[in-house]
Amino acid sequence: VPASTTQLIRELRARTSAGVMDCKKALEESKGDVDKAESFLKEKGIASAAKKAGRETDQGLIDTYIHSGGRIGAMIEINCETDFVARTDDFVSLAHDIAMQVAAMSPEFLTVEDAAENDIVTEDKCLLSQPFIKDPSITIQDLINETIGKLGEN
């Protein structure tokens, strides 16, 4: 493997936390374009998340976020398939980011479907449809899908 390919793989892994072989395949598909390879890996992660959606998730953690001053806080439970994943930095970070999102945005529903059952049609009240407070270019559902792609399980 040429040094330049190794550098590209290293850069792509740093950006995405994807495995070496996944990065290599993405770079081959994108003809060495790291940005396109990153997009390829994100799409693959979304597809992977959809495949894993039906799996049982009986492990996980409870996380809290208390805003400075203690006036606003949130507690969430987030689940995964194995305790190994529940202990990873990526999963713990996802849980904390979602708890922070809940504290900041006060969603009333998890999904648009939940809101529709209650005759509410505004997506800003649905957690999974809300823009992520740290990166408004993605939704909370996108953030979860990216994490599923990185961790390899639901």
CYANA upper distance limits for C-alpha pairs under 8 A (distance plus 0.5 A):
  1 VAL  CA      5 THR  CA      6.94
  1 VAL  CA      6 THR  CA      7.27
  2 PRO  CA      6 THR  CA      6.97
  3 ALA  CA      7 GLN  CA      6.65
  4 SER  CA      8 LEU  CA      6.72
  5 THR  CA      9 ILE  CA      6.64
  5 THR  CA     32 GLY  CA      8.30
  6 THR  CA     10 ARG  CA      6.61
  7 GLN  CA     11 GLU  CA      6.62
  8 LEU  CA     12 LEU  CA      6.58
  8 LEU  CA     27 LEU  CA      8.32
  8 LEU  CA     32 GLY  CA      7.96
  8 LEU  CA     34 VAL  CA      7.38
  9 ILE  CA     13 ARG  CA      6.53
  9 ILE  CA     20 VAL  CA      7.33
  9 ILE  CA     23 CYS  CA      6.28
  9 ILE  CA     24 LYS  CA      6.66
  9 ILE  CA     27 LEU  CA      8.06
 10 ARG  CA     14 ALA  CA      6.69
 11 GLU  CA     15 ARG  CA      6.84
 11 GLU  CA     34 VAL  CA      8.40
 12 LEU  CA     16 THR  CA      6.57
 12 LEU  CA     17 SER  CA      8.24
 12 LEU  CA     18 ALA  CA      8.29
 12 LEU  CA     23 CYS  CA      6.87
 12 LEU  CA     34 VAL  CA      6.88
 12 LEU  CA     37 ALA  CA      8.15
 12 LEU  CA     38 GLU  CA      7.29
 13 ARG  CA     17 SER  CA      5.29
 13 ARG  CA     18 ALA  CA      5.95
 13 ARG  CA     19 GLY  CA      7.39
 13 ARG  CA     20 VAL  CA      7.55
 13 ARG  CA     23 CYS  CA      7.12
 15 ARG  CA     38 GLU  CA      8.23
 16 THR  CA     38 GLU  CA      7.48
 16 THR  CA     41 LEU  CA      8.37
 16 THR  CA    150 LYS  CA      7.98
 17 SER  CA    150 LYS  CA      6.77
 18 ALA  CA     22 ASP  CA      6.83
 18 ALA  CA     23 CYS  CA      6.85
 18 ALA  CA     41 LEU  CA      8.28
 18 ALA  CA    150 LYS  CA      6.27
 19 GLY  CA     23 CYS  CA      6.67
 20 VAL  CA     24 LYS  CA      6.61
 21 MET  CA     25 LYS  CA      6.60
 22 ASP  CA     26 ALA  CA      6.58
 22 ASP  CA     41 LEU  CA      8.15
 23 CYS  CA     27 LEU  CA      6.58
 23 CYS  CA     37 ALA  CA      7.92
 23 CYS  CA     41 LEU  CA      8.19
 24 LYS  CA     28 GLU  CA      6.71
 25 LYS  CA     29 GLU  CA      6.65
 26 ALA  CA     30 SER  CA      6.63
 26 ALA  CA     37 ALA  CA      5.29
 26 ALA  CA     38 GLU  CA      7.99
 26 ALA  CA     40 PHE  CA      6.70
 26 ALA  CA     41 LEU  CA      7.06
 27 LEU  CA     31 LYS  CA      6.30
 27 LEU  CA     32 GLY  CA      5.31
 27 LEU  CA     33 ASP  CA      6.97
 27 LEU  CA     34 VAL  CA      7.12
 27 LEU  CA     36 LYS  CA      8.50
 27 LEU  CA     37 ALA  CA      5.76
 28 GLU  CA     32 GLY  CA      6.71
 29 GLU  CA     37 ALA  CA      7.72
 30 SER  CA     34 VAL  CA      8.02
 30 SER  CA     36 LYS  CA      6.18
 30 SER  CA     37 ALA  CA      5.95
 30 SER  CA     40 PHE  CA      8.41
 32 GLY  CA     37 ALA  CA      8.08
 33 ASP  CA     37 ALA  CA      6.59
 34 VAL  CA     38 GLU  CA      6.56
 35 ASP  CA     39 SER  CA      6.88
 36 LYS  CA     40 PHE  CA      6.60
 37 ALA  CA     41 LEU  CA      6.70
 38 GLU  CA     42 LYS  CA      6.76
 39 SER  CA     43 GLU  CA      6.71
 40 PHE  CA     44 LYS  CA      6.64
 41 LEU  CA     45 GLY  CA      6.54
 42 LYS  CA     46 ILE  CA      6.79
 42 LYS  CA    146 GLU  CA      6.94
 42 LYS  CA    149 GLY  CA      7.98
 43 GLU  CA     47 ALA  CA      6.75
 44 LYS  CA     48 SER  CA      6.45
 44 LYS  CA    149 GLY  CA      7.77
 45 GLY  CA     49 ALA  CA      6.50
 45 GLY  CA    145 ASN  CA      6.83
 45 GLY  CA    146 GLU  CA      6.29
 45 GLY  CA    148 ILE  CA      7.25
 45 GLY  CA    149 GLY  CA      4.37
 45 GLY  CA    150 LYS  CA      7.70
 46 ILE  CA     50 ALA  CA      6.81
 46 ILE  CA    142 ASP  CA      8.30
 46 ILE  CA    145 ASN  CA      5.85
 46 ILE  CA    146 GLU  CA      7.22
 46 ILE  CA    149 GLY  CA      7.24
 47 ALA  CA     51 LYS  CA      6.94
 48 SER  CA     52 LYS  CA      6.83
 48 SER  CA    148 ILE  CA      8.01
 48 SER  CA    149 GLY  CA      6.65
 48 SER  CA    152 GLY  CA      8.28
 49 ALA  CA     53 ALA  CA      6.60
 49 ALA  CA    145 ASN  CA      6.09
 49 ALA  CA    148 ILE  CA      6.21
 49 ALA  CA    149 GLY  CA      6.82
 49 ALA  CA    153 GLU  CA      8.07
 49 ALA  CA    154 ASN  CA      7.12
 52 LYS  CA    153 GLU  CA      7.04
 52 LYS  CA    154 ASN  CA      5.99
 53 ALA  CA    154 ASN  CA      6.70
 55 ARG  CA     81 GLU  CA      8.03
 55 ARG  CA    154 ASN  CA      7.25
 56 GLU  CA     80 CYS  CA      8.47
 56 GLU  CA     81 GLU  CA      6.84
 57 THR  CA     79 ASN  CA      6.11
 57 THR  CA     80 CYS  CA      5.14
 57 THR  CA     81 GLU  CA      4.84
 57 THR  CA     82 THR  CA      8.10
 57 THR  CA    154 ASN  CA      7.51
 58 ASP  CA     79 ASN  CA      6.87
 58 ASP  CA     80 CYS  CA      6.92
 58 ASP  CA     81 GLU  CA      6.46
 58 ASP  CA     82 THR  CA      8.04
 59 GLN  CA     79 ASN  CA      5.93
 59 GLN  CA     80 CYS  CA      5.69
 59 GLN  CA     81 GLU  CA      6.11
 59 GLN  CA     82 THR  CA      6.02
 59 GLN  CA     83 ASP  CA      6.09
 59 GLN  CA     86 ALA  CA      7.37
 60 GLY  CA     77 GLU  CA      7.89
 60 GLY  CA     78 ILE  CA      6.13
 60 GLY  CA     79 ASN  CA      4.48
 60 GLY  CA     80 CYS  CA      5.68
 60 GLY  CA     81 GLU  CA      8.13
 60 GLY  CA     82 THR  CA      8.02
 60 GLY  CA     83 ASP  CA      7.08
 60 GLY  CA     86 ALA  CA      5.55
 61 LEU  CA     77 GLU  CA      6.35
 61 LEU  CA     78 ILE  CA      6.22
 61 LEU  CA     79 ASN  CA      6.97
 61 LEU  CA     86 ALA  CA      7.08
 61 LEU  CA     95 ALA  CA      8.36
 62 ILE  CA     75 MET  CA      7.50
 62 ILE  CA     76 ILE  CA      6.09
 62 ILE  CA     77 GLU  CA      4.86
 62 ILE  CA     78 ILE  CA      6.89
 62 ILE  CA     95 ALA  CA      8.23
 63 ASP  CA     75 MET  CA      6.24
 63 ASP  CA     76 ILE  CA      6.00
 63 ASP  CA     77 GLU  CA      7.01
 63 ASP  CA     95 ALA  CA      6.61
 63 ASP  CA     96 HIS  CA      6.59
 63 ASP  CA     99 ALA  CA      7.18
 64 THR  CA     73 GLY  CA      7.69
 64 THR  CA     74 ALA  CA      6.05
 64 THR  CA     75 MET  CA      4.83
 64 THR  CA     76 ILE  CA      6.89
 64 THR  CA     96 HIS  CA      7.32
 64 THR  CA     99 ALA  CA      6.38
 64 THR  CA    100 MET  CA      8.45
 65 TYR  CA     73 GLY  CA      5.89
 65 TYR  CA     74 ALA  CA      5.85
 65 TYR  CA     75 MET  CA      7.11
 65 TYR  CA     96 HIS  CA      7.27
 65 TYR  CA     99 ALA  CA      6.02
 65 TYR  CA    100 MET  CA      6.06
 65 TYR  CA    103 ALA  CA      7.58
 66 ILE  CA     70 GLY  CA      6.30
 66 ILE  CA     71 ARG  CA      8.20
 66 ILE  CA     72 ILE  CA      6.50
 66 ILE  CA     73 GLY  CA      4.66
 66 ILE  CA     74 ALA  CA      7.09
 66 ILE  CA    100 MET  CA      8.49
 66 ILE  CA    103 ALA  CA      8.27
 67 HIS  CA     71 ARG  CA      7.24
 67 HIS  CA     72 ILE  CA      5.98
 67 HIS  CA     73 GLY  CA      6.45
 67 HIS  CA    103 ALA  CA      8.29
 72 ILE  CA    103 ALA  CA      6.78
 73 GLY  CA    100 MET  CA      8.47
 73 GLY  CA    103 ALA  CA      5.80
 74 ALA  CA     99 ALA  CA      6.16
 74 ALA  CA    100 MET  CA      7.61
 74 ALA  CA    102 VAL  CA      6.70
 74 ALA  CA    103 ALA  CA      5.57
 75 MET  CA     99 ALA  CA      6.64
 76 ILE  CA     95 ALA  CA      8.01
 76 ILE  CA     98 ILE  CA      8.22
 76 ILE  CA     99 ALA  CA      6.36
 77 GLU  CA     95 ALA  CA      8.33
 78 ILE  CA     95 ALA  CA      6.91
 79 ASN  CA     86 ALA  CA      8.18
 80 CYS  CA     85 VAL  CA      7.51
 80 CYS  CA     86 ALA  CA      7.00
 80 CYS  CA    153 GLU  CA      7.67
 80 CYS  CA    154 ASN  CA      6.04
 81 GLU  CA     85 VAL  CA      8.00
 81 GLU  CA    153 GLU  CA      7.09
 81 GLU  CA    154 ASN  CA      6.68
 82 THR  CA     86 ALA  CA      7.02
 83 ASP  CA     87 ARG  CA      6.89
 84 PHE  CA     88 THR  CA      7.38
 85 VAL  CA     91 PHE  CA      7.15
 85 VAL  CA    151 LEU  CA      7.50
 86 ALA  CA     91 PHE  CA      6.37
 86 ALA  CA     92 VAL  CA      7.43
 87 ARG  CA     91 PHE  CA      7.40
 87 ARG  CA     92 VAL  CA      7.22
 88 THR  CA     92 VAL  CA      6.76
 89 ASP  CA     93 SER  CA      6.39
 90 ASP  CA     94 LEU  CA      6.63
 90 ASP  CA    147 THR  CA      7.53
 90 ASP  CA    151 LEU  CA      8.32
 91 PHE  CA     95 ALA  CA      6.74
 91 PHE  CA    147 THR  CA      7.81
 92 VAL  CA     96 HIS  CA      6.76
 93 SER  CA     97 ASP  CA      6.55
 94 LEU  CA     98 ILE  CA      6.64
 94 LEU  CA    143 LEU  CA      8.37
 94 LEU  CA    144 ILE  CA      7.92
 94 LEU  CA    147 THR  CA      7.99
 95 ALA  CA     99 ALA  CA      6.69
 96 HIS  CA    100 MET  CA      6.64
 97 ASP  CA    101 GLN  CA      6.63
 98 ILE  CA    102 VAL  CA      6.66
 98 ILE  CA    140 ILE  CA      8.09
 99 ALA  CA    103 ALA  CA      6.77
100 MET  CA    104 ALA  CA      6.62
101 GLN  CA    105 MET  CA      6.33
101 GLN  CA    106 SER  CA      8.27
101 GLN  CA    132 PHE  CA      7.53
101 GLN  CA    133 ILE  CA      6.88
102 VAL  CA    106 SER  CA      5.65
102 VAL  CA    107 PRO  CA      6.71
102 VAL  CA    127 LEU  CA      7.91
106 SER  CA    125 LYS  CA      8.03
107 PRO  CA    124 ASP  CA      7.77
107 PRO  CA    125 LYS  CA      5.13
107 PRO  CA    126 CYS  CA      5.98
107 PRO  CA    127 LEU  CA      5.83
108 GLU  CA    125 LYS  CA      5.79
108 GLU  CA    126 CYS  CA      6.74
108 GLU  CA    127 LEU  CA      8.05
109 PHE  CA    114 ASP  CA      6.55
109 PHE  CA    115 ALA  CA      6.43
109 PHE  CA    125 LYS  CA      6.61
109 PHE  CA    126 CYS  CA      5.16
109 PHE  CA    127 LEU  CA      6.74
110 LEU  CA    114 ASP  CA      7.10
110 LEU  CA    115 ALA  CA      8.48
110 LEU  CA    126 CYS  CA      5.64
110 LEU  CA    127 LEU  CA      5.41
110 LEU  CA    128 LEU  CA      6.49
111 THR  CA    115 ALA  CA      7.09
111 THR  CA    126 CYS  CA      5.66
111 THR  CA    127 LEU  CA      6.95
111 THR  CA    128 LEU  CA      6.28
111 THR  CA    129 SER  CA      7.54
112 VAL  CA    116 ALA  CA      6.64
112 VAL  CA    121 VAL  CA      7.71
112 VAL  CA    122 THR  CA      8.40
112 VAL  CA    123 GLU  CA      6.75
112 VAL  CA    126 CYS  CA      6.35
112 VAL  CA    129 SER  CA      7.88
113 GLU  CA    117 GLU  CA      6.89
114 ASP  CA    118 ASN  CA      7.37
115 ALA  CA    119 ASP  CA      6.83
115 ALA  CA    120 ILE  CA      5.40
115 ALA  CA    121 VAL  CA      6.70
115 ALA  CA    122 THR  CA      8.26
115 ALA  CA    125 LYS  CA      8.38
115 ALA  CA    126 CYS  CA      7.57
116 ALA  CA    120 ILE  CA      5.83
116 ALA  CA    121 VAL  CA      6.34
122 THR  CA    126 CYS  CA      8.02
123 GLU  CA    129 SER  CA      6.38
123 GLU  CA    130 GLN  CA      7.38
124 ASP  CA    129 SER  CA      7.24
124 ASP  CA    130 GLN  CA      5.97
125 LYS  CA    130 GLN  CA      8.04
126 CYS  CA    130 GLN  CA      6.85
127 LEU  CA    140 ILE  CA      7.29
128 LEU  CA    139 THR  CA      7.10
128 LEU  CA    140 ILE  CA      5.38
128 LEU  CA    141 GLN  CA      5.28
129 SER  CA    139 THR  CA      6.19
129 SER  CA    140 ILE  CA      6.83
129 SER  CA    141 GLN  CA      7.02
130 GLN  CA    139 THR  CA      5.87
130 GLN  CA    140 ILE  CA      6.57
131 PRO  CA    135 ASP  CA      7.81
131 PRO  CA    136 PRO  CA      5.24
131 PRO  CA    137 SER  CA      7.25
131 PRO  CA    138 ILE  CA      6.18
131 PRO  CA    139 THR  CA      4.72
131 PRO  CA    140 ILE  CA      6.82
132 PHE  CA    136 PRO  CA      5.49
132 PHE  CA    137 SER  CA      7.94
132 PHE  CA    138 ILE  CA      6.41
132 PHE  CA    139 THR  CA      5.62
132 PHE  CA    140 ILE  CA      5.92
132 PHE  CA    143 LEU  CA      8.22
138 ILE  CA    142 ASP  CA      6.32
138 ILE  CA    143 LEU  CA      7.37
139 THR  CA    143 LEU  CA      6.87
140 ILE  CA    144 ILE  CA      6.73
141 GLN  CA    145 ASN  CA      6.62
142 ASP  CA    146 GLU  CA      6.61
143 LEU  CA    147 THR  CA      6.82
144 ILE  CA    148 ILE  CA      6.67
145 ASN  CA    149 GLY  CA      6.66
146 GLU  CA    150 LYS  CA      6.80
147 THR  CA    151 LEU  CA      6.51
148 ILE  CA    152 GLY  CA      6.07
148 ILE  CA    153 GLU  CA      6.02
148 ILE  CA    154 ASN  CA      6.19
149 GLY  CA    153 GLU  CA      7.88
